[in-house]
Amino acid sequence: MHKPHEMLPRITARTALFLDFDGTLVEIASRPDAVIIPPTLTSNLAALYGQLGGALALVSGRRLLDLDGFLAPLQLPAAVEHGAQRRNVQGQMISAPATDLRHVLAAAEGLIQQYPDLQLEHKNLALSLHYRHAPELEALCLQVMQTAVANSSGLQLMQGKCVIDLKPTGVSKGTAIAAFMAEAPFVGRVPVFAGDDVTDEDGFEEVQRMGGHAVKVGAGATSALYRCAGVPAMADWLQAALVPSLASRAESLPS
């Protein structure tokens, strides 16, 4: 039996833990709303949140509403929409300035009218165009969305796994992690961030710059110094970090 957690950094009482969602905690699904939540994921995250004194946050491209829905009733600190919005430990929301999404939204909707296999996630301050069901449209999607971004202001394009993400400039998973690390209970701890995609690289670079550890989940080039085989191995690593007396506790569910 593989024991990947033995090759990954230890999660200790001094860890500030940051976790991506899709491709890290759950397998990437055919549609964004079709992810399957592993049966022990919510309880394990709740136990780790309590064990770390609240120094655990999700760092995702998703909307906060989606994450809360998938993990209900758990509501963790979270940076969402690639750093554009953040919910701190006190439950306060911090958002980047609103951007004008009209050009990119019109461009994405125009593509979907022509190619129904494409999927659009319209978020609060960002959007994602998925071409998982039409990978042959990658170049076209990229060209159209790059043109739309060029005609907009304050937006940045990122390309992930079969997805093109548009987000406000000046924010990233790295800036979100840095903001968390300036606040209690994260401040003074060793940051550890696990993610699976190119869009996580800003976060990897930030935690390693701060003397922490980055874990790349799955294959692909990365700046992260640790690698985890996949979602099951990530679950093993998190499970191994649990103190037995806390592993089954639900009292630590933040609300």
N, C-alpha and C positions, 0 to 999 in steps of 0.2 A: 504493500500500500504506500502510495506517495505521501510524503510529509513536507509539503512545500513551505509550511509556516516556519520550519526550522531553518530555512534559508533566507527568511525575511526579517526585517528589523523587529525587535521585541516591542510590544505595546506595554508600556509600564505606567506607573503612577505619574510620571513626568511627561507623558506623551500628550500632544494636542493632535487629535486624529481627524483627518479630512478625507472624505470618501466621495468619489464620483458615483453615479447611480447606474445608468445603462452601460452594459458591458463590464461592469465592475461588481456591483451588488446583484444585478439581475442580468440574464442573458438578453442580448439585443433581439427584439421581436420584429415581425414582419411589418407591423404598424406601431406607431408610438403608444397607442392606447391598449395594445395587446400583450404587454409584458406580463409575465407570470412571476408572482412574488413567492420566493421559497418559503416553506411553512415556518421556519425558525428565524427568518430574517428580522422581522419587527421586534420580536422578544429579545433577540441577541443585541440588536442596536440599542434597545431600551436599557438592557443590562450594562452594556459598555458605556452608555451615556452616564448612568449612575456611578459606575466604577471610576470613570475619569472625572467625576465632579462637574460634568457638563461640558468638558472640553472635547466635544465631538460635533462635527458639522458636515452636512452634505454639501458638495460643490458640483453643481450640475448645470447643463444647458437647458434643463426642463423649466417649466413654470412651477412656482411654489404650490399652486393649487393641485397640480398633478402629483407632485411628491407627497403632499399631505394625504391625497386620496389613496395612493398606493400603500402608504404606511399607516393609515388610520388605525387606532386613534393617536399614534405617535406623531408629535410635531417637534422635529429637531431644529436647532439652529441650521441655517442653510443659506448658501449663496446660489442664486439661480440665474437663468438666462445668461450664462457665461460671465457672471460677475456684475450684471446690470442691476440686480436687486439682491438685498441681503437681509435676512431676519436674524437678529442677534439673540443672545441667550435670554435677554429680557423680553423677547417677542417683538421688539421694535423693528420696523421696516426702514431700511435705508436704500434709496433708489438713485440711480444715475439720472441726470436731466433727461427729460423726454426728447425723443428724436422724431423727425418727420419720416415716417415709413411709407408714405403714399407711393413714391416711385417704385420702391422694391416690392411693395405689396401688389401693385398693379402688374408689374412684370411677372411675378410669381403666379398670380391668378390667370394671366394670359397664357402662360405655359400649361397650367393645369387644364384650361379649357381645351387646349389642343391635344394634350397628352394626359388622359385621366389616370394613368398609372402613377403619376407624381402625387405627392402628398404635401400639404402645407400646414405648418404649425404657426399660427399667428399668436404671438405672446404679448406681454404687456409692453416691453421695450425692445423686442427683438422678433425675428421670425426664422423659421427653418424650412427649407425646401428639401424634401426627401425624394431620392430617386432609386431606392433599393429595388423597386419592382420594375425599373426601367434603366438599368445601368448603362445602356447604350446612349442614353440622353445626357450623360455626364458633361461632355464638352459643351453641348448646347446650353444646358442649365447654367454652367459656369460663365459662359460668354454673356448670356442675357442678364444674369444677376450682377456681373461685374460692370456692365454698362449702366444698370440701374443705380448701383452704388456710386458710380462716377457722376451721376446726375443728382445725387443727394449730398447732404452734408452731415458730418458727425456719425457716419456709419462705417463699420469695418466688416469685410467678408472673411469668413474662415471656412475651410473645407474639411469635413470630417469623414466618417465612414458612411459613404452613400448619402451624404447630406451636405447642403450648403447653408451655413449659419450666417445671419446678419445681426450684428450687435452694435451698441454704441461704442465709438472709439474711446480709448482711455481706460476701459475696464476690461478685466480678464479674470480668469480663475486665480491667477497669481495676485492681482490687486485685492481680490476678495479675501484670500488667505492672509495676506499681509494685514488687512483691516481687522480680521478676527484675532490675529496674533498680538495686536495692540490692546486688546480688551481682556478683562477677566472673563472666564477662568483660563483662557488660552495663554495669556502673557507669561513669559518666563519658562514656558515648556518647550519641548523638542517637537517641532512639527513633522508629521508624517502624512503624506498624501498619496493615495492610490487612485489611478485612473487608467483608462484603456485607449484613449484616442489622441490624435494630433492636437485637439483642442485642450488637452490636459497639460501640454508641454510648458505653458506659462506657469502653471502651478508647480510642476516638477522643478523648474528652474528656481522658483521663489523659495520653496522649502529647502532646497539644497544650498541656496545662497545664505539662508538663515541657520545653516548647520544642521538641518533636519534630513529626512530620508524620503525619497520618491520611489514609488513602486509602479512599474508599468505592468498592466494586466494584459496578457496575450502577446501576440507577435507584433513586429514593426519596429522601425528605428525609433530611438528615444534618447533623451538626455538623462533619464532616470537610471540610477545605479543599481536598483533591484528590479527583478522581474518575477511575476507570478503567472502561472500557466493559464489560468482562466477563472471564471466565476466560481466553480466549485472549490478550487484551491484558495481563492480569496475567502470564501466562507469558512474553510478549515482554519485559516490564519486568524480570523476574527474569533471563531469558536475557541481556539487554543488560548486566546488572551483572556477569556472570561475567568474570573474567580468563581469556583464552584458554587459558593453560597449565593452569588448574585445571578447565576446563569438563568434561573427560573423565576426571578423576581419581576413582578409587573409594577411594583410601587414606584419605580424610577421613571415611569412614563411621564415626560414633560407634557404640559398642556398649555 
